[in-house]
Each structure stands twice: as C-alpha cells, then as structure tokens.
C-alpha cells in the first residue's frame, strides 16, 4: 500500500487497527496529548486509521478518519514521531484521508491549530468558526453563581434509556449523527453525563465528559440557552477539583465570561475547517463546548 505521491524509503504505508493501540498511544503521549487508550479504541473501532511503519514494524505516523453518519467525517490524530518529522508523512496521511472520504462522498472536517491552518487552506479547507482549548488547574471552592433555571427545568443524570433522545437532540443542534461517540462517552463516564429537561419533559441541554492522561475533558456541551449550559457545566464542576480541559466556541461570550470566572484560561486556539462550502453548515448557536478535536 502506498499513500500520497510515492513511497518513502524504508517506510511501509498501511492501516492502523485496534491491535496498534499501544503504538498509537506512544505517539500521542510523545506529543503531550490528552488521549487515553479508550479514546484510541473508539476512534479505531468506529473510524479508519492509517499509518506509516518503519522497517521493524514500529508505527511512526498516524491519521484517523471518524465518520458522523454518512454525510461528514472528522480527520484527526495526525501524528509523526520526532525522528521521522519533516519528511512529509503528515501531509501524505492527510491527503490519504481526504481522498478516501471524498471517494465515498463524505465531507471532511478537521480542527486546525494555528500552525496547521495555512497548510489546510492550501488543500482547500475553509474556516467555519474558531475555538479555544481552556484549562482549569483548580476549580475555585466557591463556584461563581449562574442564572437560576426556571422552576420547571430539571437537571438529571443521563440514563441509558435517555440516549435515543440525547442523540436526536445532538443530531438536530450539531448537524450530524454522533450516536457512536455519545454512547461511548456515556458508557465510559456515566456519572459525568447530565441532561436538562424543560416543563414539557423535552431535553433542552446535556453535558458529557471523559478522563484523559493529563486532565478530565469536559464536553460536549449543547443547550438551548447559556443559562442551561452554565447549569450543566456547574453540575460537573461541583464534582471535580481539576485539572480540567474544555474546548469552547468563539462567540459564546456570556458562557466564556462565566467559565473564565470559574478559573479556565485559554491554552491554545483551533479553527474548525471544512473541505467544502461553509454555507452548508448552520451556525453553532447552541453548541458551547465540543467533544474534542479528535471527536468533533
């Protein structure tokens, strides 16, 4: 198997499988990323992994495509070990991901760092909106107040029986089917999955979270209003002291002011990008935090 425009000496292109999780973890750990084996497992069980191997069989570069339904897919986990960097491996793997998705008429998306954005723009990716990774090393003992929810709104743990409603709500606001990811997050950390129902017992928001190598990652957070989003996140902050990560969307000004008061500070920025027409995607008015750059 060959990826990109031609072979690279002493490297073999191939597929990355769940059997390669230990090798994949070595790369993400070397990069200082937050993923665990559980993250790699869901990515490779639901998505498709690609890699380069050295002549001794060691994995030296990776990339993954993660479909959300039949319309879109995320490209993520583009990693190259230090001794093989600056040889074009990341670009070749990225092009392979794009070619495989477009062949299947699936629209590619990704979350670009400041350094990656110009590279992706040259490939035809266009920006959708900006995001920030925010970090809280220590949750304050006195969490800032939130606007009280209406008396007919209730927070409750997400039960297994709630998942079909959660998935339908997410599909409406996120714009694609993340059923595999949401089911995985709930099974993995059920105590950190909280929903809000309104007076008619309809779901009007939810939050989930997952453990990481460096911090608990909060998200996704989807809600009908900032009041609901803040109440949901507060329910998790009351359980945790830190460290915490959350990937927030630019433009959710009131929510951002509140989480900054909770001790979250910007760490780095991302740009959500699409290989296609950005006008085909609705504004993320009700998305307050993402599941992460690797999950969408």
BALOBA-1460 file (C-alpha; in Angstrom, 3 decimals):
// residues 296
<rec num="1" residu="x" x="0.000" y="0.000" z="0.000"/>
<rec num="2" residu="x" x="1.245" y="3.460" z="-0.911"/>
<rec num="3" residu="x" x="-0.109" y="6.772" z="0.422"/>
<rec num="4" residu="x" x="0.431" y="10.176" z="-1.130"/>
<rec num="5" residu="x" x="2.519" y="10.704" z="-4.255"/>
<rec num="6" residu="x" x="5.094" y="7.998" z="-3.832"/>
<rec num="7" residu="x" x="6.963" y="5.666" z="-1.466"/>
<rec num="8" residu="x" x="9.232" y="6.913" z="1.280"/>
<rec num="9" residu="x" x="12.443" y="4.944" z="1.756"/>
<rec num="10" residu="x" x="12.311" y="2.239" z="4.435"/>
<rec num="11" residu="x" x="8.686" y="3.028" z="5.414"/>
<rec num="12" residu="x" x="5.596" y="0.980" z="4.727"/>
<rec num="13" residu="x" x="2.154" y="2.559" z="4.434"/>
<rec num="14" residu="x" x="-0.758" y="0.631" z="5.888"/>
<rec num="15" residu="x" x="-3.853" y="0.580" z="8.045"/>
<rec num="16" residu="x" x="-3.885" y="1.299" z="11.757"/>
<rec num="17" residu="x" x="-6.025" y="-1.211" z="13.663"/>
<rec num="18" residu="x" x="-7.177" y="-1.642" z="17.288"/>
<rec num="19" residu="x" x="-4.238" y="-4.027" z="17.662"/>
<rec num="20" residu="x" x="-1.959" y="-0.986" z="17.273"/>
<rec num="21" residu="x" x="-3.374" y="0.989" z="20.206"/>
<rec num="22" residu="x" x="-0.225" y="0.681" z="22.329"/>
<rec num="23" residu="x" x="1.891" y="2.006" z="19.453"/>
<rec num="24" residu="x" x="-0.591" y="4.802" z="18.776"/>
<rec num="25" residu="x" x="-0.598" y="5.736" z="22.455"/>
<rec num="26" residu="x" x="3.177" y="6.093" z="22.345"/>
<rec num="27" residu="x" x="2.838" y="8.731" z="19.621"/>
<rec num="28" residu="x" x="0.101" y="10.766" z="21.320"/>
<rec num="29" residu="x" x="1.933" y="10.539" z="24.659"/>
<rec num="30" residu="x" x="5.154" y="11.729" z="22.994"/>
<rec num="31" residu="x" x="3.227" y="14.726" z="21.595"/>
<rec num="32" residu="x" x="1.903" y="15.557" z="25.069"/>
<rec num="33" residu="x" x="-1.715" y="14.988" z="24.078"/>
<rec num="34" residu="x" x="-4.540" y="14.006" z="26.433"/>
<rec num="35" residu="x" x="-5.861" y="10.859" z="24.724"/>
<rec num="36" residu="x" x="-6.155" y="7.546" z="26.532"/>
<rec num="37" residu="x" x="-6.378" y="4.016" z="25.206"/>
<rec num="38" residu="x" x="-10.161" y="4.323" z="25.378"/>
<rec num="39" residu="x" x="-10.011" y="7.307" z="23.006"/>
<rec num="40" residu="x" x="-7.875" y="5.431" z="20.506"/>
<rec num="41" residu="x" x="-10.132" y="2.391" z="20.811"/>
<rec num="42" residu="x" x="-13.327" y="4.237" z="19.878"/>
<rec num="43" residu="x" x="-11.545" y="6.069" z="17.052"/>
<rec num="44" residu="x" x="-10.243" y="2.856" z="15.532"/>
<rec num="45" residu="x" x="-13.387" y="0.813" z="16.161"/>
<rec num="46" residu="x" x="-15.717" y="3.385" z="14.602"/>
<rec num="47" residu="x" x="-13.327" y="5.148" z="12.241"/>
<rec num="48" residu="x" x="-10.472" y="4.198" z="9.937"/>
<rec num="49" residu="x" x="-6.821" y="4.556" z="10.855"/>
<rec num="50" residu="x" x="-3.847" y="4.983" z="8.528"/>
<rec num="51" residu="x" x="-0.171" y="4.829" z="9.366"/>
<rec num="52" residu="x" x="3.430" y="4.512" z="8.302"/>
<rec num="53" residu="x" x="5.612" y="1.788" z="9.783"/>
<rec num="54" residu="x" x="9.388" y="1.573" z="9.917"/>
<rec num="55" residu="x" x="11.242" y="-1.474" z="8.654"/>
<rec num="56" residu="x" x="10.989" y="-3.107" z="12.092"/>
<rec num="57" residu="x" x="7.187" y="-2.719" z="12.075"/>
<rec num="58" residu="x" x="7.049" y="0.211" z="14.507"/>
<rec num="59" residu="x" x="4.304" y="2.782" z="13.896"/>
<rec num="60" residu="x" x="5.940" y="6.158" z="13.208"/>
<rec num="61" residu="x" x="2.992" y="8.222" z="11.880"/>
<rec num="62" residu="x" x="-0.795" y="8.068" z="12.153"/>
<rec num="63" residu="x" x="-4.024" y="9.671" z="10.980"/>
<rec num="64" residu="x" x="-7.660" y="8.737" z="11.580"/>
<rec num="65" residu="x" x="-10.989" y="9.452" z="9.897"/>
<rec num="66" residu="x" x="-14.062" y="9.351" z="12.139"/>
<rec num="67" residu="x" x="-17.467" y="9.356" z="10.389"/>
<rec num="68" residu="x" x="-20.501" y="11.009" z="11.948"/>
<rec num="69" residu="x" x="-23.274" y="9.388" z="9.953"/>
<rec num="70" residu="x" x="-23.000" y="9.236" z="6.176"/>
<rec num="71" residu="x" x="-22.508" y="12.942" z="5.454"/>
<rec num="72" residu="x" x="-19.411" y="14.148" z="7.325"/>
<rec num="73" residu="x" x="-16.273" y="12.765" z="8.957"/>
<rec num="74" residu="x" x="-13.523" y="14.136" z="11.170"/>
<rec num="75" residu="x" x="-9.835" y="13.870" z="10.315"/>
<rec num="76" residu="x" x="-7.707" y="13.732" z="13.440"/>
<rec num="77" residu="x" x="-4.790" y="12.184" z="15.310"/>
<rec num="78" residu="x" x="-2.300" y="13.261" z="12.640"/>
<rec num="79" residu="x" x="0.906" y="12.385" z="14.479"/>
<rec num="80" residu="x" x="4.517" y="11.775" z="13.479"/>
<rec num="81" residu="x" x="7.207" y="10.630" z="15.890"/>
<rec num="82" residu="x" x="10.040" y="13.143" z="16.284"/>
<rec num="83" residu="x" x="12.703" y="11.137" z="14.452"/>
<rec num="84" residu="x" x="10.539" y="10.982" z="11.301"/>
<rec num="85" residu="x" x="9.182" y="14.531" z="11.249"/>
<rec num="86" residu="x" x="9.712" y="16.971" z="8.346"/>
<rec num="87" residu="x" x="9.588" y="14.198" z="5.756"/>
<rec num="88" residu="x" x="6.069" y="14.932" z="4.552"/>
<rec num="89" residu="x" x="4.432" y="11.994" z="6.333"/>
<rec num="90" residu="x" x="1.672" y="14.066" z="7.939"/>
<rec num="91" residu="x" x="0.757" y="15.671" z="4.604"/>
<rec num="92" residu="x" x="0.687" y="12.308" z="2.851"/>
<rec num="93" residu="x" x="-1.554" y="10.786" z="5.515"/>
<rec num="94" residu="x" x="-3.843" y="13.806" z="5.451"/>
<rec num="95" residu="x" x="-4.184" y="13.549" z="1.677"/>
<rec num="96" residu="x" x="-4.975" y="9.855" z="2.002"/>
<rec num="97" residu="x" x="-7.748" y="10.635" z="4.487"/>
<rec num="98" residu="x" x="-9.206" y="13.281" z="2.194"/>
<rec num="99" residu="x" x="-9.048" y="11.015" z="-0.849"/>
<rec num="100" residu="x" x="-10.756" y="8.133" z="0.950"/>
<rec num="101" residu="x" x="-13.551" y="10.338" z="2.298"/>
<rec num="102" residu="x" x="-14.213" y="12.170" z="-0.966"/>
<rec num="103" residu="x" x="-14.247" y="8.834" z="-2.800"/>
<rec num="104" residu="x" x="-17.132" y="7.856" z="-0.504"/>
<rec num="105" residu="x" x="-18.829" y="11.271" z="-0.958"/>
<rec num="106" residu="x" x="-18.210" y="12.142" z="2.702"/>
<rec num="107" residu="x" x="-17.345" y="15.741" z="3.557"/>
<rec num="108" residu="x" x="-14.049" y="16.048" z="5.524"/>
<rec num="109" residu="x" x="-13.754" y="18.339" z="8.547"/>
<rec num="110" residu="x" x="-10.914" y="18.945" z="10.973"/>
<rec num="111" residu="x" x="-9.833" y="21.221" z="13.808"/>
<rec num="112" residu="x" x="-6.682" y="23.074" z="12.815"/>
<rec num="113" residu="x" x="-4.044" y="24.556" z="15.084"/>
<rec num="114" residu="x" x="-2.613" y="27.973" z="14.304"/>
<rec num="115" residu="x" x="0.334" y="26.285" z="12.580"/>
<rec num="116" residu="x" x="-1.769" y="23.766" z="10.664"/>
<rec num="117" residu="x" x="-4.367" y="26.218" z="9.352"/>
<rec num="118" residu="x" x="-2.255" y="27.588" z="6.432"/>
<rec num="119" residu="x" x="-1.397" y="24.032" z="5.349"/>
<rec num="120" residu="x" x="-5.055" y="23.000" z="5.303"/>
<rec num="121" residu="x" x="-6.074" y="26.179" z="3.478"/>
<rec num="122" residu="x" x="-3.687" y="25.275" z="0.657"/>
<rec num="123" residu="x" x="-5.518" y="21.939" z="0.381"/>
<rec num="124" residu="x" x="-8.852" y="23.717" z="0.000"/>
<rec num="125" residu="x" x="-10.152" y="23.624" z="3.582"/>
<rec num="126" residu="x" x="-12.161" y="26.693" z="4.600"/>
<rec num="127" residu="x" x="-12.862" y="28.009" z="8.136"/>
<rec num="128" residu="x" x="-16.196" y="27.509" z="9.870"/>
<rec num="129" residu="x" x="-15.515" y="29.073" z="13.285"/>
<rec num="130" residu="x" x="-12.875" y="29.472" z="15.955"/>
<rec num="131" residu="x" x="-12.411" y="27.566" z="19.198"/>
<rec num="132" residu="x" x="-10.219" y="27.733" z="22.278"/>
<rec num="133" residu="x" x="-8.829" y="24.982" z="24.488"/>
<rec num="134" residu="x" x="-9.248" y="26.285" z="28.040"/>
<rec num="135" residu="x" x="-7.607" y="24.787" z="31.113"/>
<rec num="136" residu="x" x="-8.558" y="24.937" z="34.778"/>
<rec num="137" residu="x" x="-5.903" y="23.660" z="37.152"/>
<rec num="138" residu="x" x="-8.011" y="24.165" z="40.273"/>
<rec num="139" residu="x" x="-11.779" y="24.717" z="40.484"/>
<rec num="140" residu="x" x="-12.490" y="27.512" z="42.993"/>
<rec num="141" residu="x" x="-14.085" y="26.423" z="46.247"/>
<rec num="142" residu="x" x="-16.837" y="28.958" z="45.616"/>
<rec num="143" residu="x" x="-18.037" y="28.404" z="42.063"/>
<rec num="144" residu="x" x="-19.438" y="31.607" z="40.536"/>
<rec num="145" residu="x" x="-23.204" y="31.856" z="40.552"/>
<rec num="146" residu="x" x="-25.297" y="31.066" z="37.498"/>
<rec num="147" residu="x" x="-28.688" y="32.444" z="36.499"/>
<rec num="148" residu="x" x="-31.260" y="30.170" z="38.185"/>
<rec num="149" residu="x" x="-33.102" y="27.889" z="35.794"/>
<rec num="150" residu="x" x="-36.885" y="28.161" z="35.602"/>
<rec num="151" residu="x" x="-38.556" y="26.075" z="38.294"/>
<rec num="152" residu="x" x="-39.974" y="23.725" z="35.673"/>
<rec num="153" residu="x" x="-36.480" y="22.851" z="34.359"/>
<rec num="154" residu="x" x="-34.688" y="19.897" z="35.926"/>
<rec num="155" residu="x" x="-31.155" y="18.512" z="35.746"/>
<rec num="156" residu="x" x="-30.778" y="14.743" z="35.970"/>
<rec num="157" residu="x" x="-28.232" y="12.018" z="35.212"/>
<rec num="158" residu="x" x="-28.365" y="10.655" z="31.681"/>
<rec num="159" residu="x" x="-29.792" y="7.142" z="31.866"/>
<rec num="160" residu="x" x="-29.290" y="4.505" z="29.203"/>
<rec num="161" residu="x" x="-32.954" y="4.951" z="28.278"/>
<rec num="162" residu="x" x="-32.299" y="8.686" z="27.639"/>
<rec num="163" residu="x" x="-29.644" y="8.107" z="24.974"/>
<rec num="164" residu="x" x="-32.003" y="7.959" z="21.952"/>
<rec num="165" residu="x" x="-33.392" y="11.389" z="22.926"/>
<rec num="166" residu="x" x="-29.901" y="12.757" z="23.609"/>
<rec num="167" residu="x" x="-28.691" y="11.514" z="20.211"/>
<rec num="168" residu="x" x="-31.690" y="13.040" z="18.415"/>
<rec num="169" residu="x" x="-31.198" y="16.368" z="20.247"/>
<rec num="170" residu="x" x="-27.486" y="16.357" z="19.382"/>
<rec num="171" residu="x" x="-28.178" y="15.499" z="15.748"/>
<rec num="172" residu="x" x="-30.518" y="18.486" z="15.493"/>
<rec num="173" residu="x" x="-28.086" y="21.002" z="17.025"/>
<rec num="174" residu="x" x="-24.729" y="19.549" z="15.956"/>
<rec num="175" residu="x" x="-25.970" y="18.655" z="12.487"/>
<rec num="176" residu="x" x="-24.759" y="15.065" z="12.188"/>
<rec num="177" residu="x" x="-25.138" y="11.639" z="13.780"/>
<rec num="178" residu="x" x="-22.709" y="11.254" z="16.705"/>
<rec num="179" residu="x" x="-24.554" y="8.268" z="18.182"/>
<rec num="180" residu="x" x="-21.468" y="6.050" z="18.433"/>
<rec num="181" residu="x" x="-19.440" y="8.740" z="20.215"/>
<rec num="182" residu="x" x="-22.204" y="9.787" z="22.620"/>
<rec num="183" residu="x" x="-22.994" y="6.179" z="23.525"/>
<rec num="184" residu="x" x="-19.290" y="5.580" z="24.140"/>
<rec num="185" residu="x" x="-18.909" y="8.662" z="26.349"/>
<rec num="186" residu="x" x="-21.953" y="7.726" z="28.402"/>
<rec num="187" residu="x" x="-20.768" y="4.155" z="28.928"/>
<rec num="188" residu="x" x="-17.287" y="5.367" z="29.800"/>
<rec num="189" residu="x" x="-18.195" y="8.083" z="32.310"/>
<rec num="190" residu="x" x="-21.921" y="7.791" z="33.189"/>
<rec num="191" residu="x" x="-21.516" y="9.907" z="36.341"/>
<rec num="192" residu="x" x="-20.431" y="12.846" z="34.180"/>
<rec num="193" residu="x" x="-23.370" y="12.723" z="31.759"/>
<rec num="194" residu="x" x="-26.091" y="15.189" z="32.809"/>
<rec num="195" residu="x" x="-29.194" y="16.387" z="30.948"/>
<rec num="196" residu="x" x="-31.736" y="19.157" z="31.381"/>
<rec num="197" residu="x" x="-35.459" y="18.764" z="30.675"/>
<rec num="198" residu="x" x="-37.981" y="21.587" z="30.321"/>
<rec num="199" residu="x" x="-41.575" y="21.820" z="31.538"/>
<rec num="200" residu="x" x="-42.784" y="19.552" z="28.714"/>
<rec num="201" residu="x" x="-40.139" y="16.939" z="29.613"/>
<rec num="202" residu="x" x="-38.217" y="17.675" z="26.426"/>
<rec num="203" residu="x" x="-34.424" y="17.623" z="26.548"/>
<rec num="204" residu="x" x="-33.061" y="21.173" z="26.313"/>
<rec num="205" residu="x" x="-29.391" y="20.501" z="27.010"/>
<rec num="206" residu="x" x="-26.757" y="17.958" z="28.025"/>
<rec num="207" residu="x" x="-23.114" y="17.647" z="29.018"/>
<rec num="208" residu="x" x="-20.683" y="14.714" z="28.972"/>
<rec num="209" residu="x" x="-17.016" y="14.267" z="29.900"/>
<rec num="210" residu="x" x="-14.153" y="11.782" z="29.688"/>
<rec num="211" residu="x" x="-10.956" y="11.129" z="31.579"/>
<rec num="212" residu="x" x="-7.614" y="11.958" z="29.963"/>
<rec num="213" residu="x" x="-3.922" y="11.416" z="30.583"/>
<rec num="214" residu="x" x="-3.500" y="14.999" z="31.797"/>
<rec num="215" residu="x" x="-6.981" y="16.271" z="32.631"/>
<rec num="216" residu="x" x="-10.683" y="15.456" z="32.636"/>
<rec num="217" residu="x" x="-12.058" y="16.677" z="29.313"/>
<rec num="218" residu="x" x="-15.439" y="18.410" z="29.659"/>
<rec num="219" residu="x" x="-17.683" y="18.256" z="26.600"/>
<rec num="220" residu="x" x="-19.676" y="18.202" z="24.537"/>
<rec num="221" residu="x" x="-21.992" y="20.847" z="25.997"/>
<rec num="222" residu="x" x="-25.110" y="21.575" z="23.938"/>
<rec num="223" residu="x" x="-28.003" y="23.640" z="25.251"/>
<rec num="224" residu="x" x="-30.899" y="25.846" z="24.218"/>
<rec num="225" residu="x" x="-29.513" y="28.793" z="26.213"/>
<rec num="226" residu="x" x="-26.421" y="29.970" z="28.112"/>
<rec num="227" residu="x" x="-28.351" y="29.565" z="31.382"/>
<rec num="228" residu="x" x="-28.778" y="25.852" z="30.715"/>
<rec num="229" residu="x" x="-25.182" y="25.407" z="29.502"/>
<rec num="230" residu="x" x="-23.802" y="27.051" z="32.656"/>
<rec num="231" residu="x" x="-26.064" y="24.996" z="34.949"/>
<rec num="232" residu="x" x="-24.982" y="21.767" z="33.257"/>
<rec num="233" residu="x" x="-21.292" y="22.587" z="33.488"/>
<rec num="234" residu="x" x="-21.662" y="23.736" z="37.080"/>
<rec num="235" residu="x" x="-23.075" y="20.301" z="37.947"/>
<rec num="236" residu="x" x="-19.754" y="18.786" z="36.835"/>
<rec num="237" residu="x" x="-17.528" y="21.432" z="38.426"/>
<rec num="238" residu="x" x="-19.158" y="20.638" z="41.772"/>
<rec num="239" residu="x" x="-17.805" y="17.083" z="41.417"/>
<rec num="240" residu="x" x="-14.229" y="17.919" z="40.376"/>
<rec num="241" residu="x" x="-11.269" y="19.944" z="41.602"/>
<rec num="242" residu="x" x="-9.142" y="19.798" z="38.430"/>
<rec num="243" residu="x" x="-7.210" y="19.768" z="36.252"/>
<rec num="244" residu="x" x="-9.871" y="20.195" z="33.559"/>
<rec num="245" residu="x" x="-9.932" y="20.846" z="29.804"/>
<rec num="246" residu="x" x="-12.802" y="22.313" z="27.807"/>
<rec num="247" residu="x" x="-12.895" y="23.238" z="24.093"/>
<rec num="248" residu="x" x="-15.117" y="26.299" z="23.770"/>
<rec num="249" residu="x" x="-16.519" y="28.075" z="20.742"/>
<rec num="250" residu="x" x="-15.715" y="31.687" z="19.954"/>
<rec num="251" residu="x" x="-18.795" y="33.857" z="20.044"/>
<rec num="252" residu="x" x="-20.439" y="32.302" z="23.113"/>
<rec num="253" residu="x" x="-19.457" y="35.434" z="25.009"/>
<rec num="254" residu="x" x="-21.595" y="35.104" z="28.121"/>
<rec num="255" residu="x" x="-20.664" y="31.457" z="28.644"/>
<rec num="256" residu="x" x="-16.984" y="32.296" z="28.178"/>
<rec num="257" residu="x" x="-17.102" y="35.063" z="30.772"/>
<rec num="258" residu="x" x="-18.616" y="32.642" z="33.271"/>
<rec num="259" residu="x" x="-16.141" y="29.795" z="32.741"/>
<rec num="260" residu="x" x="-13.239" y="32.229" z="32.959"/>
<rec num="261" residu="x" x="-14.617" y="33.267" z="36.345"/>
<rec num="262" residu="x" x="-14.514" y="29.554" z="37.216"/>
<rec num="263" residu="x" x="-10.755" y="29.519" z="36.632"/>
<rec num="264" residu="x" x="-10.496" y="28.434" z="32.986"/>
<rec num="265" residu="x" x="-7.764" y="30.170" z="30.982"/>
<rec num="266" residu="x" x="-7.018" y="29.891" z="27.238"/>
<rec num="267" residu="x" x="-4.283" y="27.436" z="26.329"/>
<rec num="268" residu="x" x="-4.400" y="27.325" z="22.523"/>
<rec num="269" residu="x" x="-6.739" y="28.085" z="19.664"/>
<rec num="270" residu="x" x="-8.232" y="25.945" z="16.907"/>
<rec num="271" residu="x" x="-10.140" y="26.673" z="13.726"/>
<rec num="272" residu="x" x="-12.857" y="24.265" z="12.663"/>
<rec num="273" residu="x" x="-12.427" y="23.797" z="8.913"/>
<rec num="274" residu="x" x="-14.326" y="22.040" z="6.146"/>
<rec num="275" residu="x" x="-13.349" y="20.840" z="2.688"/>
<rec num="276" residu="x" x="-16.486" y="22.219" z="1.076"/>
<rec num="277" residu="x" x="-18.854" y="25.147" z="1.276"/>
<rec num="278" residu="x" x="-19.081" y="26.590" z="4.819"/>
<rec num="279" residu="x" x="-22.533" y="27.969" z="3.969"/>
<rec num="280" residu="x" x="-23.880" y="24.405" z="4.033"/>
<rec num="281" residu="x" x="-23.308" y="24.287" z="7.811"/>
<rec num="282" residu="x" x="-25.625" y="26.019" z="10.257"/>
<rec num="283" residu="x" x="-24.142" y="28.458" z="12.802"/>
<rec num="284" residu="x" x="-23.330" y="26.621" z="16.054"/>
<rec num="285" residu="x" x="-25.609" y="28.831" z="18.151"/>
<rec num="286" residu="x" x="-26.428" y="26.123" z="20.695"/>
<rec num="287" residu="x" x="-23.008" y="24.460" z="20.932"/>
<rec num="288" residu="x" x="-20.999" y="25.699" z="23.919"/>
<rec num="289" residu="x" x="-18.197" y="23.109" z="24.027"/>
<rec num="290" residu="x" x="-17.050" y="20.394" z="21.670"/>
<rec num="291" residu="x" x="-16.252" y="16.759" z="22.344"/>
<rec num="292" residu="x" x="-12.647" y="17.498" z="21.343"/>
<rec num="293" residu="x" x="-10.560" y="17.996" z="18.176"/>
<rec num="294" residu="x" x="-10.288" y="14.237" z="17.732"/>
<rec num="295" residu="x" x="-14.013" y="13.500" z="18.190"/>
<rec num="296" residu="x" x="-15.780" y="16.509" z="16.672"/>
